[in-house]
Amino acid sequence: MRSMKSFFDRDRIIYFLRDADAGERRMLYATADTVRRECVGDGIHLRALLNISNCCDRACLYCGLRAGNKNITRYRLDRKQIVDAAGRAAREGYGTVVMQSGEDPVLTPEFISSIIREIVSRHDMAVTLSLGERPREVLRQWYDDGASRYLLKHETSDLVLYGRLHPGMSFTARMEMLSSLKEIGYQAGSGVMIGLPGQTWESLAGDIMLFRDLDVDMIGCGPYIANPHTPLGGTSKKDGNQVSADEQTVLTVTALNRLVTGDTHIAATTATKTLYSGGGLYRALRSGANVVMPDVTPSPFRDQYLIYPGKEPVDGIAGAAELRAELKKQTGLEIAGGRGDRVRCHS
Ligand code: SAH
């Protein structure tokens, strides 16, 4: 593995992203599939995704949850709705619940603390949080309450692009939070969007190297999907160095992430399923990914977590049995049991 990690230096990563032909890419996917098997095994880990609020006080130019978007019905689940949904997920056999939201200050530290404590006291379940940027002492408290993983995507490591897309936000703050999370003891996850307007192949290669350098535990990268109700939605700028959001690029990123990080948990994202109608999800799972995040948000709220149009979340409760069967059939892999923490692989 060590030699594989160092084989993929910046120039080779750029080559595979931008220049490799179809045959070379097939080899890359197959190699990533082998490394996935050696490092994290043949089990697909299912994480129950519970979107607890779509309220957000940020203004990210690409995201449908952004504060300025009036074309979205806002919701915030109450304590009972959250705890009940986590309970349904536990009974359905999920070993992890991922509580995700916009950056919503109404979700106070105390409110989240009490929910974490209730879930971990009732169920043998890992709690992952994806609630945006929070102060270190709050993260510490939630960890002490029983949360064990946190997702905070860095979205792009191109500082100029980051600044343009995230008014009033700081890339450095994201980096500091990712390192705080690791210091506290969380398994930390990051990720980027693929095909953001203005994103170059070089910066995407930088993102992949950053996953390795930060030693993240989880990675989620999906295609950028334009949302017409956002300032970025109408942009269509084509120049030669612009990253495309096609399936080939998403699979190449997935494979490279596996090859440079080895034993991380890598998600085949909902956006991947949405854009490449189902099949993309299965192909990602045979190109390095090993995690699927079915949506367990109760209706009607599930459809209101509208980051981009046409979202096709996997129904994690009503569709759970069918999903498991389909995942096995389409990928030839197994469904993993248990909590699915990161286990370091030393091969
Ligand atoms: N607010 C949380 C994340 C919630 S939104 C945080 O800051 O961590 C979850 C993710 O949706 C974002 O991290 C982003 O990567 C993705 N996303 C937002 N807009 C998108 C779009 N138009 N297309 C694809 N993915 C998008």
Residues whose N, C-alpha, C, O or C-beta is under 5 A from the ligand:
A	BS01	SAH	Y62 C63 G64 S101 G102 E103 S130 L131 G132 L151 L152 K153 P223 Y224 I225 A226 N227 A271 I307 Y308
